[in-house]
Amino acid sequence: MTSSEKHELIDIKADSVRLEGMLEIPRSPRGIVLFAHGSGSSRHSKRNQYVAEILRVSGIGTLLFDLLTYEEAEDRTNVFDIDLLAQRLLHATDWIMENNKTKNLKIGYFGASTGAAAALKASIVTPNKIRAVVSRGGRPDMVIPVLKKVKSPTLLIVGGNDFEVITLNQAAYDELQCEKELKIIPGATHLFEEPGKMEEVAELAKQWFTTHFK
């Protein structure tokens, strides 16, 4: 964190639970990105924390928060409940739009795995508010029936060696009617653990959000 960056541990009321998150805002932010983690991951995901750090360096605020409580995450049914995850993301979006520090900022979503499906579904509810969506190794195919309703510019990023997910993303890409791109990173597997591959993800995400926050 730089000296010009403000960070705050927050909790977001979502129905009968409260979700913890870390809000970090650089000086004179051009927008804010909410991270939707997937498959039981949390705001402590090292991969998403890395992408968030790169975004903040470029002047974009970030909110990394838990879509599920610890107890909820223990039930694998919740982890794959896209409707529930999307609803939680919408609660966080409402929080951002009501908070004095963030209510005037342009909003984007960054989703991984099942979180990408949740981000796309949530974007449909407030299409004029969500300026851009980025999916990393995501499962947008899980919401194929509603993809034609997505209006937010959407970037799908997939590892070149993540063969099954490439096929699933291509099917989702074909359904999207919004501004869209599908980027395949050569040599990367599902988690982009190979040297330099997560850096490529972060750079693509930074460019996408920067472009659409103008």
TORKOL-287575 format. One record per atom (N, C-alpha, C): x negated, z, y. Coordinates in steps of 0.05 Angstrom, whole numbers, plus 5000, padded with zeros to 4 digits. Atoms other than C-alpha are relative to their C-alpha. Last residue first. Layout:
BEGIN
XZY;...
***
This chain:
BEGIN
500450104973;525746205139;502649985015;499549784981;527346655080;499749905029;497149974997;528046045035;500850245017;498650254991;520845805042;502950065006;500850064972;517846505038;501449765011;498749824981;521946664977;499349955029;497150055001;519746044939;501550185020;499450254986;512446094960;503049955002;500549964971;511946824941;500749755015;497849834989;515246694874;499750035030;497550175000;510446124858;502350155012;500450204979;504446554878;502549825002;499749874974;506847144837;499849805023;497249934996;507846714775;500550125028;498550254995;500946404783;503050065004;500750074973;497847104789;501549745008;498149854983;501647294726;499449955029;497350115002;498046724691;502050155017;499250174978;490946884715;502949905000;501449984974;488447154649;501049805020;502550145000;493847124594;498750015028;502249815002;499247654596;497249875000;502150094981;504647194621;497650185000;500649794981;509847604583;497949925020;497649894988;513047014546;499450215022;497949925019;506646624533;502250155015;498949734998;502546244584;502050064979;501649805013;498045654568;501150285001;501450075024;501145184619;498450244989;502849934996;505945504669;498449954975;501149915026;512645144667;497050045004;503050015001;516245104733;499150114974;501049885025;523644924735;497049964999;502550105011;526344804805;499550144974;501249885024;533144864837;497349884993;502850084998;537544734897;498550154979;501249924975;544444884870;497349875003;499350204980;548344534815;498850055027;500149924972;545444924757;500649765018;497449914991;547744684688;500050075030;498250235000;541544264672;502850085010;500850174977;537144854691;501949775003;498849874976;540845294641;499449845025;497150025002;539344814584;501450125024;499350284994;532144744607;503049964999;500050034970;531645504610;500749715007;497749854989;533845574537;500149965031;497650145008;528945034514;502550135013;500050254985;523245354553;502649844994;498949944974;525246024523;499949765018;497149965002;524345764453;501250045027;498650245006;517445474469;503150034999;497549855006;514246054505;502249794993;500149955029;507445694502;502450174991;500250255015;508345364571;500050044970;502650055011;510746024601;499949754983;500249955028;517145974641;497149944991;502850005008;518846024715;499850074970;500449905027;525945844738;497149974992;502650095013;526745774813;499850134973;500949865024;533845824842;497549874988;502250165011;536545644911;498650164978;502649934990;542846074918;497849834987;500650154976;549445714905;497250065010;502349894986;550845924833;499449825024;499049864976;557945714813;497750115016;499150204981;555445184763;500950135026;502350104984;551745744728;500749795021;499549964971;558146104708;497849875017;497350074991;558945884635;500450035030;499550284997;551245884625;502949935010;497750024981;550646634636;500749705005;498049805008;546146804576;502450005019;498050115019;542546144587;502150204992;497750104985;539246454649;502249884982;497950105019;534846844600;502449915016;497349905000;528546954641;501849884979;499649975028;521146864631;502850094994;502650015014;520746994705;500550054971;499949905027;527046804744;497349974987;502250095017;526946724819;500350144973;500249865025;533246744863;497649894985;501650135021;533846554936;499950184975;501350254990;537846675000;498449864978;502450025017;542747184971;498749735005;501949794994;547547355028;497449974984;501150044973;551646715031;497950215007;501850234999;552646714955;498749965028;500650014971;555447424953;498149775005;498149834986;559047464886;499549985030;497550154996;555346864856;501950165017;500350174976;548547204866;502649855006;499549844976;550647754817;499949835025;497149944999;551147254760;500750165025;498550244995;544346964775;503050065002;500550084973;541047644781;501749755007;498549824983;544247894716;499749925030;497250075003;541647284679;501750175018;499650254987;534747414708;502949904998;499649954972;535148144688;500449745016;497149984995;536047924616;500650065029;498549985025;528747684617;503050015005;501650055024;525847794686;501850044976;499049905026;529647744752;498149924977;502050085020;527347684824;500750124974;500049865026;533147694874;497649894983;500650175023;532847514948;500150174975;500249885027;535747815011;499449794979;499250205019;534847645085;499450114972;502050165014;534048285125;501349794982;500350264986;538948555176;498149814986;497550144999;541449135133;499849725013;500050255015;534549365113;502449825005;502750125001;532449965155;500049714988;500950094973;539550155174;497449865000;502149834990;541950165102;498949905026;498949774984;548649835091;497950175012;498550114977;546349145067;501250225018;501850144982;540949455023;501549905025;501749804988;545849934991;498249885021;498349864981;550749374978;498450215015;499750184978;545248994944;501750115022;502549994985;543649594901;500149825024;500049734987;550949644879;497550025017;498350034977;550748884866;500350275015;501550154980;544748974820;501749985026;502049814990;548549504781;498449875023;498549814983;554449024773;498150205013;499350144975;549748484748;501450195019;502550034985;546848964696;500549865027;500849734990;553749164672;497649985018;498049934979;556148434667;499250275012;500650134975;549648254631;502050075022;497350024987;550548774577;499649885028;499250285001;544048644538;502849955012;502350174992;540549294555;500849715002;500050014971;547249664551;497849815010;497750164992;548049494477;500049975031;500850284998;540949744465;502349825009;498050165014;543250454479;499449715004;500449945028;537050844500;501949854982;501950195011;537450494567;499450054970;498750265005;543750874583;498149804987;498249975022;540251544574;501449734993;501649975025;534451344618;501850014976;501249745002;539251094672;498450014974;498749825018;540250344677;498750285002;497350105004;538649814729;501750194983;499150005027;532550214750;502949914998;498349785007;529750024818;500949974971;500149985029;524349604849;501650244992;498649785011;526149434921;499949984969;499250005029;521348984957;501650264994;499449735011;519848785029;500949984971;497449985012;516748105044;500450284988;498049924980;510948025092;502850024990;499150234985;506047625050;502250065019;502350104985;502448255027;500849765017;500249834977;509348525007;497649915018;497950064981;510547934961;499650165026;500750264989;503848024926;502149925021;502349954982;505348764915;499249745014;499049874976;512248594886;497850055021;498650204984;509148104837;501050125027;502150184990;504348644813;501349795018;501349864978;509949164808;497849825012;498350024976;513948664767;498750145024;499950284993;508348594716;501649965026;502550084986;506749334715;500149715009;501250235012;513949514699;497649915015;502849945005;515150204729;498649764986;501550064975;521749974760;497050054996;499249844977;524449954690;498449935024;502249934981;524449534627;501050165023;500849725001;529949574575;497750085018;500649915027;530548834562;498950294999;498550085024;530348614634;499150144975;501749995024;528448834704;501749944975;498249945022;532448614765;498349984974;501050075027;527848644825;501950104979;499249795019;530848634895;499249904972;499450105027;527048204945;500750244983;500549805021;527048355020;500949884973;497849975018;526447905081;499350214979;498450254997;521647675136;502450004981;499450145025;518848385143;501749755006;498750254992;515948595211;500749834975;499450024971;511349135182;501249725005;502450044982;511649175106;501049985029;499550204980;517649495070;497549975017;502550034985;517349875005;500349765019;499750194979;523650154971;497449995016;502149984980;522450494905;500349775020;501550244992;528550614862;497850055020;502449964984;532551124824;498649745006;502350155009;539650984800;497650045019;501850064978;545251484807;497549874989;502949935003;550951494758;498549955026;500349725005;558651524759;497150094998;497949885016;559750854793;499550304996;498850235015;553050634820;502150124981;497749935015;550151104873;501349754988;497750174994;543250884892;502350084983;498250025022;537251344895;502649875009;497249984993;531251254940;501750034974;498649965025;523851364938;502950045006;498049795002;521151095004;501250004972;498949995027;515350655024;501850254998;498449765004;513350405093;501150014971;497850025019;507649915099;501550264997;497750104985;503149855160;502549984983;499249804980;497750295129;502549925015;501550014975;497449825069;501050215019;498350004976;500050005000;498350005025;
***
